[in-house]
Amino acid sequence: MEETTGYYLQFLTKKEEEEKKKKKRMRRRRKKKKKRRWRRKKRRRRKKKKNNNKKKKKKKRRRRRRRRRRRRRRRRRRGGGGRRGGERRRRTITRRRRTTTTTTTTTTRAATKSKMGKQS
């Protein structure tokens, strides 16, 4: 006796196949419509404040964009890791000690510091 799965294959005619597809499409469309309606409702619930400073806002936005672009460029040039999204502090609590070169010669504190900076 051979193993059988819990369902059997349906052999549909081309017309039935199309109908099935259509139904599926309609169901999906209905679902999307519902979601859209809900979103619209949510948006409508928020009270709108009269906006008198559109020009000012535009200027601010432009300035912010320029600043962001400049910062990004600077970061790219300098290399090294910046912080992620809205992160204020370092992710790791224990900081891995960055060692300088493996030579045993002693250097001044300032020299070590600059070396460390170059390594990152």
MDTraj code that builds the backbone (N, CA, C; nanometers):
import mdtraj as md
import numpy as np

residues = "MET GLU GLU THR THR GLY TYR TYR LEU GLN PHE LEU THR LYS LYS GLU GLU GLU GLU LYS LYS LYS LYS LYS ARG MET ARG ARG ARG ARG LYS LYS LYS LYS LYS ARG ARG TRP ARG ARG LYS LYS ARG ARG ARG ARG LYS LYS LYS LYS ASN ASN ASN LYS LYS LYS LYS LYS LYS LYS ARG ARG ARG ARG ARG ARG ARG ARG ARG ARG ARG ARG ARG ARG ARG ARG ARG ARG GLY GLY GLY GLY ARG ARG GLY GLY GLU ARG ARG ARG ARG THR ILE THR ARG ARG ARG ARG THR THR THR THR THR THR THR THR THR THR ARG ALA ALA THR LYS SER LYS MET GLY LYS GLN SER".split()
xyz = np.array([
    [0.0845, -0.1203, 0.0000],
    [0.0000, 0.0000, 0.0000],
    [0.0878, 0.1251, 0.0000],
    [0.0579, 0.2139, -0.0917],
    [0.1425, 0.3334, -0.1012],
    [0.0920, 0.4459, -0.0109],
    [0.1847, 0.5319, 0.0236],
    [0.1504, 0.6444, 0.1108],
    [0.0703, 0.7485, 0.0318],
    [-0.0316, 0.8012, 0.0943],
    [-0.1096, 0.9062, 0.0269],
    [-0.1105, 1.0300, 0.1132],
    [-0.1092, 1.1437, 0.0466],
    [-0.1163, 1.2701, 0.1217],
    [-0.2619, 1.2965, 0.1532],
    [-0.2835, 1.3930, 0.2413],
    [-0.4199, 1.4219, 0.2867],
    [-0.5086, 1.4885, 0.1842],
    [-0.4536, 1.5344, 0.0772],
    [-0.5370, 1.6004, -0.0231],
    [-0.5154, 1.5347, -0.1589],
    [-0.6114, 1.5576, -0.2457],
    [-0.5968, 1.5014, -0.3796],
    [-0.5845, 1.6146, -0.4803],
    [-0.5228, 1.5871, -0.5912],
    [-0.5043, 1.6898, -0.6928],
    [-0.6354, 1.7146, -0.7643],
    [-0.6610, 1.8417, -0.7886],
    [-0.7838, 1.8758, -0.8595],
    [-0.7483, 1.9006, -1.0054],
    [-0.8170, 1.8347, -1.0910],
    [-0.7954, 1.8622, -1.2326],
    [-0.9095, 1.9484, -1.2807],
    [-0.8793, 2.0756, -1.3038],
    [-0.9836, 2.1691, -1.3436],
    [-0.9710, 2.2015, -1.4915],
    [-1.0830, 2.2402, -1.5457],
    [-1.0792, 2.2846, -1.6851],
    [-1.0196, 2.4246, -1.6877],
    [-0.9877, 2.4699, -1.8053],
    [-0.9247, 2.6011, -1.8188],
    [-1.0166, 2.7115, -1.7634],
    [-1.1450, 2.6973, -1.7917],
    [-1.2421, 2.7968, -1.7470],
    [-1.2470, 2.8021, -1.5937],
    [-1.2518, 2.6847, -1.5346],
    [-1.2570, 2.6781, -1.3879],
    [-1.1303, 2.7366, -1.3259],
    [-1.0185, 2.7087, -1.3872],
    [-0.8898, 2.7612, -1.3420],
    [-0.8930, 2.9144, -1.3401],
    [-0.9427, 2.9711, -1.4510],
    [-0.9528, 3.1172, -1.4616],
    [-1.0430, 3.1746, -1.3532],
    [-1.1569, 3.1058, -1.3316],
    [-1.2507, 3.1508, -1.2283],
    [-1.1827, 3.1548, -1.0920],
    [-1.1083, 3.0487, -1.0642],
    [-1.0386, 3.0375, -0.9369],
    [-0.9403, 3.1537, -0.9197],
    [-0.8651, 3.1801, -1.0241],
    [-0.7685, 3.2897, -1.0215],
    [-0.8378, 3.4229, -0.9961],
    [-0.9508, 3.4396, -1.0657],
    [-1.0269, 3.5632, -1.0543],
    [-1.0732, 3.5838, -0.9096],
    [-1.1254, 3.4758, -0.8521],
    [-1.1726, 3.4822, -0.7140],
    [-1.0598, 3.5220, -0.6197],
    [-0.9455, 3.4608, -0.6414],
    [-0.8293, 3.4882, -0.5575],
    [-0.7908, 3.6361, -0.5672],
    [-0.7899, 3.6825, -0.6933],
    [-0.7555, 3.8224, -0.7189],
    [-0.8507, 3.9170, -0.6478],
    [-0.9789, 3.8830, -0.6596],
    [-1.0816, 3.9670, -0.5986],
    [-1.0659, 3.9700, -0.4463],
    [-1.0368, 3.8520, -0.3911],
    [-1.0191, 3.8440, -0.2463],
    [-0.9043, 3.9337, -0.2017],
    [-0.7958, 3.9269, -0.2780],
    [-0.6781, 4.0073, -0.2449],
    [-0.7095, 4.1566, -0.2546],
    [-0.7845, 4.1895, -0.3607],
    [-0.8201, 4.3293, -0.3826],
    [-0.9073, 4.3815, -0.2690],
    [-1.0007, 4.2972, -0.2252],
    [-1.0899, 4.3353, -0.1163],
    [-1.0107, 4.3620, 0.0123],
    [-0.9160, 4.2736, 0.0361],
    [-0.8328, 4.2864, 0.1553],
    [-0.7552, 4.4176, 0.1518],
    [-0.6969, 4.4462, 0.0356],
    [-0.6188, 4.5693, 0.0201],
    [-0.7069, 4.6919, 0.0412],
    [-0.8282, 4.6847, -0.0146],
    [-0.9215, 4.7956, -0.0039],
    [-0.9526, 4.8240, 0.1427],
    [-0.9757, 4.7165, 0.2162],
    [-1.0045, 4.7292, 0.3587],
    [-0.8901, 4.7988, 0.4306],
    [-0.7715, 4.7532, 0.4006],
    [-0.6526, 4.8108, 0.4639],
    [-0.6420, 4.9591, 0.4327],
    [-0.6646, 4.9900, 0.3030],
    [-0.6550, 5.1296, 0.2594],
    [-0.7564, 5.2171, 0.3324],
    [-0.8773, 5.1628, 0.3445],
    [-0.9842, 5.2368, 0.4095],
    [-0.9470, 5.2663, 0.5540],
    [-0.8924, 5.1645, 0.6184],
    [-0.8524, 5.1773, 0.7585],
    [-0.7451, 5.2840, 0.7735],
    [-0.6500, 5.2836, 0.6801],
    [-0.5425, 5.3820, 0.6847],
    [-0.5975, 5.5235, 0.6694],
    [-0.6931, 5.5355, 0.5744],
    [-0.7533, 5.6661, 0.5488],
    [-0.8257, 5.7166, 0.6731],
    [-0.8980, 5.6248, 0.7372],
    [-0.9719, 5.6580, 0.8580],
    [-0.8764, 5.7102, 0.9648],
    [-0.7670, 5.6384, 0.9811],
    [-0.6670, 5.6732, 1.0812],
    [-0.6128, 5.8133, 1.0543],
    [-0.5870, 5.8391, 0.9254],
    [-0.5337, 5.9689, 0.8858],
    [-0.6344, 6.0798, 0.9160],
    [-0.7629, 6.0480, 0.8907],
    [-0.8658, 6.1480, 0.9102],
    [-0.8852, 6.1806, 1.0575],
    [-0.8565, 6.0807, 1.1418],
    [-0.8752, 6.1008, 1.2848],
    [-0.7794, 6.2035, 1.3424],
    [-0.6619, 6.2139, 1.2825],
    [-0.5657, 6.3113, 1.3328],
    [-0.6124, 6.4526, 1.2991],
    [-0.6068, 6.5411, 1.3966],
    [-0.6530, 6.6777, 1.3732],
    [-0.5453, 6.7541, 1.2969],
    [-0.5872, 6.8204, 1.1924],
    [-0.4886, 6.8946, 1.1135],
    [-0.4753, 7.0365, 1.1638],
    [-0.3527, 7.0810, 1.1701],
    [-0.3256, 7.2168, 1.2151],
    [-0.3019, 7.3005, 1.0895],
    [-0.3503, 7.4227, 1.0939],
    [-0.3321, 7.5081, 0.9777],
    [-0.1840, 7.5401, 0.9611],
    [-0.1379, 7.5260, 0.8413],
    [0.0048, 7.5457, 0.8180],
    [0.0309, 7.6783, 0.7474],
    [0.0983, 7.7667, 0.8176],
    [0.1274, 7.8972, 0.7590],
    [0.2725, 7.9132, 0.7174],
    [0.3537, 7.8145, 0.7529],
    [0.4970, 7.8359, 0.7282],
    [0.5518, 7.7323, 0.6311],
    [0.4813, 7.7153, 0.5196],
    [0.5252, 7.6144, 0.4239],
    [0.6607, 7.6488, 0.3634],
    [0.6796, 7.7777, 0.3341],
    [0.8056, 7.8208, 0.2746],
    [0.9210, 7.7963, 0.3700],
    [0.8958, 7.8317, 0.4967],
    [0.9983, 7.8144, 0.5987],
    [1.0347, 7.6672, 0.6114],
    [0.9306, 7.5848, 0.6101],
    [0.9501, 7.4406, 0.6231],
    [1.0357, 7.3877, 0.5083],
    [1.0050, 7.4364, 0.3899],
    [1.0779, 7.3919, 0.2710],
    [1.2266, 7.4262, 0.2860],
    [1.2500, 7.5482, 0.3340],
    [1.3870, 7.5934, 0.3528],
    [1.4589, 7.5047, 0.4533],
    [1.3883, 7.4764, 0.5628],
    [1.4457, 7.3919, 0.6684],
    [1.4791, 7.2545, 0.6147],
    [1.3856, 7.2009, 0.5375],
    [1.4040, 7.0670, 0.4831],
    [1.5268, 7.0626, 0.3928],
    [1.5370, 7.1677, 0.3104],
    [1.6494, 7.1747, 0.2181],
    [1.7807, 7.1807, 0.2954],
    [1.7804, 7.2632, 0.4000],
    [1.9010, 7.2794, 0.4812],
    [1.9381, 7.1472, 0.5480],
    [1.8346, 7.0793, 0.5993],
    [1.8576, 6.9522, 0.6677],
    [1.9164, 6.8499, 0.5714],
    [1.8592, 6.8479, 0.4495],
    [1.9060, 6.7537, 0.3489],
    [2.0530, 6.7799, 0.3156],
    [2.0849, 6.9084, 0.2994],
    [2.2214, 6.9454, 0.2644],
    [2.3169, 6.9031, 0.3757],
    [2.2742, 6.9277, 0.4997],
    [2.3581, 6.8938, 0.6141],
    [2.3810, 6.7432, 0.6211],
    [2.2716, 6.6699, 0.5969],
    [2.2799, 6.5247, 0.6030],
    [2.3756, 6.4711, 0.4963],
    [2.3629, 6.5300, 0.3765],
    [2.4460, 6.4872, 0.2656],
    [2.5940, 6.5127, 0.2968],
    [2.6180, 6.6326, 0.3528],
    [2.7544, 6.6704, 0.3869],
    [2.8114, 6.5752, 0.4913],
    [2.7289, 6.5457, 0.5916],
    [2.7734, 6.4573, 0.6997],
    [2.8061, 6.3185, 0.6457],
    [2.7174, 6.2714, 0.5569],
    [2.7369, 6.1384, 0.4997],
    [2.8677, 6.1324, 0.4210],
    [2.8906, 6.2384, 0.3434],
    [3.0109, 6.2449, 0.2610],
    [3.1350, 6.2426, 0.3504],
    [3.1283, 6.3219, 0.4571],
    [3.2406, 6.3310, 0.5492],
    [3.2684, 6.1952, 0.6128],
    [3.1604, 6.1292, 0.6529],
    [3.1742, 5.9984, 0.7153],
    [3.2364, 5.8979, 0.6202],
    [3.1903, 5.9052, 0.4951],
    [3.2415, 5.8124, 0.3951],
    [3.3901, 5.8331, 0.3729],
    [3.4308, 5.9599, 0.3706],
    [3.5705, 5.9913, 0.3495],
    [3.6559, 5.9421, 0.4649],
    [3.6035, 5.9628, 0.5857],
    [3.6832, 5.9279, 0.7029],
    [3.6856, 5.7786, 0.7294],
    [3.5810, 5.7101, 0.6883],
    [3.5756, 5.5666, 0.7129],
    [3.5473, 5.5398, 0.8592],
    [3.5503, 5.4131, 0.8954],
    [3.5213, 5.3797, 1.0347],
    [3.3716, 5.3749, 1.0545],
    [3.3287, 5.3220, 1.1665],
    [3.1846, 5.3021, 1.1856],
    [3.1195, 5.4196, 1.2540],
    [3.0054, 5.4585, 1.2032],
    [2.9248, 5.5580, 1.2718],
    [2.8241, 5.4820, 1.3541],
    [2.7340, 5.5531, 1.4198],
    [2.6310, 5.4827, 1.4945],
    [2.5144, 5.4551, 1.4025],
    [2.4340, 5.3585, 1.4422],
    [2.3167, 5.3249, 1.3629],
    [2.2069, 5.4264, 1.3865],
    [2.1022, 5.4133, 1.3107],
    [1.9811, 5.4950, 1.3181],
    [1.9678, 5.5910, 1.4339],
    [1.8823, 5.5625, 1.5295],
    [1.8600, 5.6582, 1.6381],
    [1.9369, 5.6198, 1.7620],
    [2.0549, 5.5759, 1.7458],
    [2.1292, 5.5211, 1.8583],
    [2.2158, 5.6280, 1.9207],
    [2.1998, 5.6451, 2.0498],
    [2.2768, 5.7487, 2.1171],
    [2.4098, 5.6971, 2.1678],
    [2.4064, 5.5749, 2.2245],
    [2.5299, 5.5273, 2.2862],
    [2.5823, 5.4055, 2.2129],
    [2.6992, 5.3601, 2.2559],
    [2.7586, 5.2426, 2.1942],
    [2.6777, 5.1208, 2.2259],
    [2.6746, 5.0258, 2.1333],
    [2.5991, 4.9039, 2.1558],
    [2.6646, 4.8133, 2.2583],
    [2.7974, 4.8003, 2.2490],
    [2.8651, 4.7096, 2.3407],
    [2.9002, 4.7838, 2.4668],
    [2.8812, 4.7183, 2.5787],
    [2.9101, 4.7833, 2.7063],
    [3.0593, 4.7749, 2.7329],
    [3.1147, 4.6577, 2.7171],
    [3.2582, 4.6442, 2.7411],
    [3.3297, 4.6770, 2.6114],
    [3.4182, 4.7709, 2.6189],
    [3.4882, 4.8125, 2.4986],
    [3.6103, 4.7249, 2.4799],
    [3.6260, 4.6736, 2.3591],
    [3.7409, 4.5911, 2.3303],
    [3.8645, 4.6805, 2.3309],
    [3.9652, 4.6429, 2.4061],
    [4.0839, 4.7273, 2.4116],
    [4.1602, 4.7166, 2.2814],
    [4.1790, 4.8322, 2.2189],
    [4.2521, 4.8304, 2.0937],
    [4.4000, 4.8346, 2.1251],
    [4.4716, 4.7340, 2.0846],
    [4.6144, 4.7333, 2.1136],
    [4.6865, 4.7976, 1.9973],
    [4.7990, 4.8538, 2.0284],
    [4.8809, 4.9131, 1.9219],
    [4.9641, 4.8010, 1.8623],
    [5.0770, 4.8341, 1.8119],
    [5.1609, 4.7322, 1.7484],
    [5.2128, 4.6321, 1.8510],
    [5.2564, 4.5197, 1.8047],
    [5.2989, 4.4136, 1.8966],
    [5.4442, 4.4286, 1.9418],
    [5.5101, 4.5346, 1.9033],
    [5.6485, 4.5533, 1.9458],
    [5.6533, 4.5916, 2.0923],
    [5.7651, 4.5653, 2.1562],
    [5.7747, 4.5895, 2.2998],
    [5.8316, 4.7267, 2.3324],
    [5.8555, 4.8088, 2.2323],
    [5.9114, 4.9412, 2.2598],
    [5.8069, 5.0281, 2.3253],
    [5.8493, 5.1059, 2.4213],
    [5.7547, 5.1934, 2.4905],
    [5.7472, 5.3257, 2.4155],
    [5.6274, 5.3749, 2.4010],
    [5.6092, 5.5035, 2.3322],
    [5.5384, 5.5991, 2.4252],
    [5.5439, 5.7242, 2.3919],
    [5.4749, 5.8230, 2.4745],
    [5.3260, 5.8071, 2.4566],
    [5.2525, 5.8627, 2.5485],
    [5.1074, 5.8467, 2.5463],
    [5.0472, 5.9056, 2.4190],
    [5.0967, 6.0221, 2.3812],
    [5.0434, 6.0898, 2.2642],
    [5.0656, 6.0079, 2.1381],
    [5.1856, 5.9491, 2.1274],
    [5.2169, 5.8691, 2.0090],
    [5.1263, 5.7477, 2.0008],
    [5.1056, 5.6851, 2.1175],
    [5.0183, 5.5670, 2.1210],
    [4.8789, 5.6057, 2.0751],
    [4.8333, 5.7194, 2.1274],
    [4.6990, 5.7653, 2.0937],
    [4.6837, 5.7859, 1.9440],
    [4.7806, 5.8499, 1.8838],
    [4.7699, 5.8761, 1.7406],
    [4.7723, 5.7455, 1.6630],
    [4.8521, 5.6511, 1.7117],
    [4.8595, 5.5209, 1.6457],
    [4.7242, 5.4522, 1.6524],
    [4.6632, 5.4631, 1.7705],
    [4.5325, 5.4008, 1.7890],
    [4.4304, 5.4622, 1.6943],
    [4.4396, 5.5904, 1.6809],
    [4.3474, 5.6598, 1.5919],
    [4.3625, 5.6123, 1.4486],
    [4.4863, 5.5901, 1.4082],
    [4.5123, 5.5466, 1.2713],
    [4.4615, 5.4052, 1.2465],
    [4.4600, 5.3266, 1.3542],
    [4.4205, 5.1870, 1.3380],
    [4.2720, 5.1705, 1.3154],
    [4.1917, 5.2586, 1.3732],
    [4.0457, 5.2420, 1.3641],
    [3.9965, 5.2688, 1.2247],
])
top = md.Topology()
chain = top.add_chain()
for i, resn in enumerate(residues, 1):
    res = top.add_residue(resn, chain, resSeq=i)
    for name in ("N", "CA", "C"):
        top.add_atom(name, md.element.get_by_symbol(name[0]), res)
traj = md.Trajectory(xyz[None], top)
